[in-house]
Amino acid sequence: MKRVIGRREKISLPEWGISGISGKVDTGAYTSSIHSVFSEMVEVDGNRRLRFTVLDPKNPKYTGKILETEHFSVKSVKNSFGQAENRYHVLTTIELFGEKFEAAFTLSDRSKMRNQVLLGRKLLRGRFVVDVDLINQSLKALKTSQNKNQ
């Protein structure tokens, strides 16, 4: 059964040490995206790896930690102006409504945007229905569940 999700939701990215960050639900975007101003491809022991940071240093959820993965690709994505650009595409675990599942994010410079995290259709499909009148349904559901367990 699909859950109702609001226009903004609190999410966690446990593999990256980030919890309770706000993500904007964007049904116009196919892929989810997260703010990153540093990314570089390096070779370590003969393997290609991507090193990157996420979020803005001004964001209270910013860890400053340089993340690293072998599981990445370069993907052509249309930006908000309709222009194609190449972006790194990475996989991580996302936690929403107390459930964890794999999600793909593109890394992009979102410093001029209001929201550092966008949740696109690929992440939403088959799991959620969007009600734009609501916000933080995941957080509210977790609090209700915790109150029942006490």
Beta strands, then each sheet from edge to edge (+ up, - down):
strand 1: 3-5
strand 2: 8-13
strand 3: 18-25
strand 4: 32-35
strand 5: 39-44
strand 6: 47-52
strand 7: 67-69
strand 8: 72-78
strand 9: 84-96
strand 10: 99-108
strand 11: 117-119
strand 12: 128-130
sheet 1: 1+ 12+
sheet 2: 2+ 3- 11- 4+ 10+ 9- 8+
sheet 3: 5+ 6- 7+
end
